[in-house]
Amino acid sequence: MDAVLIAGGLAPSELVQEAGYPRKGLFRFAGQPLVQRVVRVLQASGIGRVVVVGSELLMAHLNESPNRLLFALEGAEPIENLLRGIERLGLTDEARFLHCAVDLPMLTPHAVCDWLNALPPESDLAVGFVPNTVFERHFPGAPYKAVRFREGYFLNASLSVMRVGFLKAHAPQLQRLAHARKSLPWFTLCLASWLGVRFLTMGVPTLARFAMGRLSLQELPLLAQRAFDIRLHVYPHAMPELAFDIDTVDDYRYAQAWFRAQSRIE
């Protein structure tokens, strides 16, 4: 399987001031820029080719084989960047690819392999969740908030596996949802436009149950199939390294302290 590593966009100004670099892929952990660290983890996990979608500035920090590492210039939107990545890889509609964020300093080959080995071959989209109890045990005191489902509290993994045909077929709707992801009213409106008349019968009750923590992770594949004709796979036992990303200054400081502690242990 090939991978699309999304490394585009500028970091928030407070993170830039703290880390000293304008892009997350250049943030340094344990002496390595994040983009190089994540690329090498993916390659060590048995991933075939990796395409880095981002600024050309990132490529100056990568010394990997050009046979396994490709580059695509970033666009303006997240889904556009995924499309640029799969175009650069030349994947067919039936092919599946790993989508990975660049801001995963804790990522390990073991965590990626565990995730890939849990995937059924027929899914169009596969997503992972980390139980909050497992995350807290591995990263005690980390500055994160989990989401409540009927089975308990979970964090979502920052990796997913998609089928190319699924991404192409639903790109406009996914782009609107991605753009609206930080505004619940706007996100709900975009979801309503995607569901159409099914929004009242499926969307509203599902969102209400989610808000109350009564929605089950096990229900999500059936809901995706009925609402969008998507074969969704949910892996509720993803490893905690897949859910630690760098969104805030507190995240960055925690990760730096964690690496310093690990180096003292070693």
N, C-alpha and C positions, 0 to 999 in steps of 0.2 A: 504494500500500500504506500502511496505517496502522501506528502503532507503539504498543506498551505499554512505558512507561518505568517500571521498578520502582525506586522511591525510598524504600521503607519501611524500618522497623527502625532501631534505635539502633546507632551505631558502638561498637566495643569501647572500654572505658574508657581504655586507653593512647592510642588514636587521638584520642579526645575531648580528652584533656589536651594532646596535641601540636597539634591543629588548632584547638581552641577552640570547636568546635560539636558538638552531640550527634548530628547526622545527617550522613551522607556527602554528601548533596545540598547541604548548606550549606558544605562545605569550599570555600575560595576558592583559585582558581588564576588567575594573570594578571589579578587584580582582579575575577573573576566567580565567583559560586557555581556549583558543579558542575552543579546541576540546570538552571540557565539555559544554561550552556555546552553541555550535551549536547542540550537541546531545540533550540537554534539550529543545532547541527550536523545533527541529524536533519532539520529543516525545510530547511536548505540542500542536503540530499541528495536532495530531491524527495519525501520522505515526506509523505503527506497530512495526516491528523490525528495528534496525539500525545496520549495520555492518560497523565498522571502519576499513579501509584498510590503514595500516601504520606501523610504528615501534612499537615494544612492549613497548618502553619507554612511549608512549602515554597512555597506559592502566593503568599505575600507577596513572594517574590523573583523572580517571573515577571511580565513585562509583555507577553506575546505576545498575538496576536489570539485572542479567545475562539472564533472560528470554526475555528481550527486546533489549539487547545490545550484539553484537557479535564482534569478531575480526578476521581479516585476515591479514597475513603478506604481506607487500607490495612487488611488483615486480619491474622490471626496467622501465616499460612503462605505460602510463596512461590507455590505453585500457586493457592491461593485468591486471591492478588493478581493473577495473570494472568487468572483467571476474572472478577474484578471489572473488570479493564481492558477485556476484550472485551465484557462486558455494557454497560459505559459507552459503548463505540463502536457497539454495536448490530450487530455483525458476524454474518453467516450462517455456518452450519457449513462451507460450501465456501470461505469467505474465508480468506486467509492474512494474517498480521500479523508485524511485526518485534518481537521481544522484545529489550529492551536494558536493561543495568544502568546505574545512574546514576553509578557510581564509575569513569568512564573519562575521565580528564582529557586524554589524548592524542588522543581521538577527532577525526577529520577527515571532512569531506564526501567527500573522495576515497576514503578507506578504506571508508566505508559504501557508496558507489556501486559500488566494485569488488566488494564482497561481494554486493550485490543483483544486479548484472549477471551474476554467476556462477551464479545459481539457475535450475534447470529448473522449469517451471510445474507439474509433476505431483507434486512432493515433498510429503509430509505434515510432514516435519521436516527442516530443513537446518541443519547445524552447520559451523563453520569451525575450521581449525587453522593455526597459524603455525609455519613451520619455525624451530627454535631458532637456526640460523645467521643467518637474516634478522632475528630479534628482537634478537640480541646485536649485530649490526652497526648496527642503528638505535638501540638503547638499551644502549650498552656499559656493563657493570658493573651492570646492573639486578638487583635482588634477587629472581630468579625461578628456579624449578626446572621443567624440562621433563619431559614424559612420553615414554618410549621406545616406539616402534613399530618394525616391521620396516624401514620406510623411513628411520628416524632419530628424532631427538628433536623434539617439537612442544609448543607451548602451545595451549590451547584459547581460542578467541575468546569474548568475553563478549556476543556477539550471536547470535541464532538466529532462524529463520523457522519458524513453525508454522501448520498449518491448524487452524482453530477446532474442527472436528469431531474431529480427532485429540486435541486437548487435552481436550475434554469426555469423550471415550470412555475415555481412560486417566488421567483426573485422580486417582482414588484411588491407583493404583499409582505415578504420578509424585510424588504428595504424600509417600508413604511413602519413596520413594527420595531425594527432596530433603531430608526430615527426617533421613535416616540417612547423608547424603553424607559426613560427617566421621568416621564410624566404619565401618571396613571390615567387621568381623563383622556389624554390624547391616545394613549395605548389602547384604552377600551374602545374608543371611536374607530381606530384602525382595525381592531379585531372585529368589531361589528360589521365594518364594510367587507371584510373577508368572509365572514360567516353568512352575511345576508339575512334572509328570513330565519335562519337557524339560530341567530344570535339570541332571540328571546327564549327559544325553547331549550337551547344548549348553553349558549355563552353566559347569559345572566345567572342561571342556577350554578354553573361551574365556578364562575368568579365569586359568587356569594359563599359557596362552600370553601373555596380557597381562602377567602378573607377570614373565615372562621376557623381555619385549620382542620376542616373536616374532609378535605379532598385527599384521596389516597393516591400514592405514587403508582400503585398497581392499576389504577383506572386510566392513567394517562394514555397508554397505547390504544385502548378501545376508543377513548374520546377523540384522539387524533385520527383514527381510522374512520369514525363516523362523521366527523366534522370536516376533515380535509382530504380524506382518502390517502393518508400518509401511514406508512408502516414504521411506527416509532418503537424503538427499544429503549427502555429505562434500566440503567444499572445502578442500584441503590447502595452498592458497596465499594464505590470508587475510593482510591487511597487519598489521604488528606493532602499530599503534595500537589494534587491536581486542582485544588481549590484555593491555594494561597496565591493571590495575585496582588499587584502593587497598584492600588488606587489612591491611597492617601499617604501623607507624611508619616502617620503612625504605622501603616503597613511597612513602609520603607525602613523606618527605624527598628521595628521589630525584626525584620528579616536580617538587617545588618548585625544586630545583637545576637541573633540566632547563629549566624555564620561564625561570629567571633567565639561564641561558646563552643561550637562544634570544633573549631580549630584548636582550642585549648584541650578538649577531650582527646583529640587525635594526637 
